[in-house]
Amino acid sequence: MQRIDVIPMTRLSECRWVLNVLTDNGIEDVLSMCSRDESPTMTQGSVQHDGSAIICDTADVVVLVDDFAQPVGTAPRAGVHTTTTPLHLAFSVYLIDGDGRVLLTRRALSKATWPGVWTNSCCGHLRPGESAVEAIHRRVPEELGVDVTGLRPLLPDFRYRAIDASGVVENEICPVFIGQINGTVTVDPDEVMETTWVTWEELATIAASTPRLLSPWCAAQVASLGPPVGDGIVGSQGGRADAG
């Protein structure tokens, strides 16, 4: 059994997520621990979620935060997701094409959590000193091979906690954005095994009727946003583009 707890600040009711996924495929390789030397590429004084100090490469750490989203340390990305994952910073982004369709991606079977499950266009973690917008501009080209423009926030205060069938926990403050992409998507197969384009109406219908087809964070985000109204979630140009 899997559970997602959406924190009240998102104005979503707490819900329980049940989803059958394969847990015997594609367990993520354990990466080597960070170096403890003092080379210029290292940052000193990082704190793992067990409280121990570590010197860690900032290119592969997540930012640990308190309940007020204030940084309290860092932890290696490869080892932070456990059965007691600490709260950390992330982002979710929904990408649209020129026809207003939304890109959905299917998580690679090598992913440690929710392998093979459909989700929003791209997710990722913030690095120390990096804004959500900066993280999106870094991560989308890496994962999807395209650039993103016109970013604007949809759910700037979204926060959730979800438990995979394997017991691994996702626990993130995860602002949600929408943006546009042009060009051909070329995925990183270590991250994405398949893509598809849907209208926002179709995505909202899936989230409402069969949420187990989506990752728990995607289903909760779409449920919070609901179907388009007026000029719509996708079509609206309200808000400042690339606002962080």
N, C-alpha and C positions, 0 to 999 in steps of 0.2 A: 504494500500500500504506500502511496505517495501523498504528501500533503503540501499544500501551499497556504501560507498565512500571509495575507496582505495587510500591512500595517495600516491603522486607521487614517493616517495622514493622507492616504491616497483616496479616501472617501469610498473605498470599496469594503463591502462586508467580508469578514473572515470566512474562508471557504475551505473545503477539504477536496484535495485533488487525488483522483484514483486513475491510474494508468498502467497498463501492462506493457513493459518494454523488455527488450532483450538485455540481459545483464551479463551474459557470458561472451559477448563479442566486443572486441575493440577496446579493452581497458587501456587507458592512456599510459604510455611508458612513464616510469618514474624518472624524472630528470635529476641530474646531479645537483647537489646542494651548492649554494652560492659560495664563491671563494671568500676566504677570510683575510686576504691580503689588503693592502692599502693603495692599490693602483688608482689613478685618477678616475677610472670609470666606476669606482665603487662609492657608495655612500655609507658613512659610518652612523652607528646608533640606531639602525632599524630594529624593530621589535617584532618577533614572531608572536602568533596568537597564544602561545604557551607562556609568554612573558620573557623569554630569553632574548638576549641581545644578539644581533647578527649583522655582519657587513654584507650587503647584497647588491648585485647588479641592478640598477634602477630600470633597465630595459625589461626585466622579467619579475617585477614585484607588483603587488596590489597595495592600495592605500587603505589601511584600517582606520575606521572612524568610530566616534561615539554616536549616541542616539540623536545628536544635534548636527550630524554630518561633519564634525570637526576632526581632522586627522589626529590620530594617536600613535601612529607608527606604520610600518610596512611589513609585509610577509612575502616569501617567495610564492609566485603564482602557482607553480607546479604542486606545491604542498598545502596550500591554504584551504582547499576544499576537502573537508573531512565530515565526520558525523557531528562535529562541533564547530563548524565554520564561523569565524568571527565576522561581524558586520564590516563591509568594505564597499568601495566606490566602483560603480560600473555605469554602462549606458545601454540603451536599446534605440535602434533607429529603424524607421520604416521608409523605404526608398520607392519612389514612384517614377514611371517613365513618362514620355510625352503624351501618352493616352490616358494618364491618370491611374494606371494599374499599379498595384502594390507587389513588390517582389517578396515572395516567401522562399525560404531556404530550408533544406532538410539537413539536419545535423549529421555529420559523418559518424559512422559506426565506431570510429576510434575515440569519440568523445567520452569522457568519464561519466558524464551525466546526460540523461535523456538522449542516448544515441539513436539515430534514425528517426527522430521526431521532427515534424515541421515546426518552424518558428518564424519570427520576424526576420527582416532582411539581414541585420547584422547586430551582434552584441559584442561587448568587450569590457575591459577594465581600464580605469584611469591610472596613469603613472604619477609618481610624485610631482607636484607642481603643474600638472596638466589639467586643462578644463575638459568637460565632456565634449564640447565642439572640437577641440584639438584632438581628442582621442578618436572621434569619429573620422576626422580627416586623415588620421594615420591608419586606422584599422580597416576602413572600407576598401581602399586600394589594395591592402595586403590580402584581404580575404576574398574580394570580389573582382579585383582587377580594374575598377573604374573609380572615377572621382565623383564626389558628391557636392552639390551646390544648393543654395537656398535653404539651409537648415533653419528650422524653427522649433521651439519646444512645444510638445503636446501635453505631457504630464511631468512637469519639472520636479515634483516632489514624490514621484513613485518610489515605493519601497516594498520589498516582498521577501518572504522566506519560504522556501520550498524544499521538500525532501524527496530525493529520487528513490526508486525501488531498491537500489543498492544500499540506501541509508545515507548517502552523501548529501550534504545540505548546501543549498544556495542561499545566501543571506546578504542582500545587496540594497544599498540606496542607488537607484537606477533610473535617472531621468530619461524620459522618452522623447525622441525627436522624430521629425519627418523631413525628408529632403528629396532632391531630384538627382537622377543619374542619366547620363547620355553615353551611348556606346554599348559595346557587347560585354556582357558579364563573363568573366573568366575566373572560375572559382579555385580556391586552394582546396584540393581534395582532402587534406588533413582536417579541414573545418567543415566543408559542405559537400554532400554527396549528390544533391539534386536541387534544382530551382524550378519555380513556376511563377506565373503572373496571374493575379486575381484582381477583381475590382474590390473597393473597400466594402461595398455592400455584401459581396460574397464572403469576404473575410469576417465581417460582423455576423453573418448568418452562421458560419462555421463555429465561431466562438460561442454563439448563443445556443446552438443546437447540439453540436458534437465537440465540446471543448477538449476532450481527450485526444483529438487529432493534432492538437497544438501543444507547444511547450506551456507549462503553467504560467510563466510570466507573460507570454504572448496572449494567451486566453484572457488573463486578468486585465492586461492593458487594453485590449480591444473591447472587452466588456465595459470597462470604465469609460472609454471614449464613445461607444455606441455607434449607431449608423450615422452617416452624414446628414446634416441638417442645413437647409439653405444652400449656400455655395459649397458646403461640405468640408470635412476634415482634410481631404486631399486637395480640394480646389482652393480653399481659403488662403489668402496671402496675408492674413492678419499676423501681427507680431513682427519683430525685426529679424530679418534673415541672418543666419549664423550667430544668433544671440547665444552667449554662453551661459 
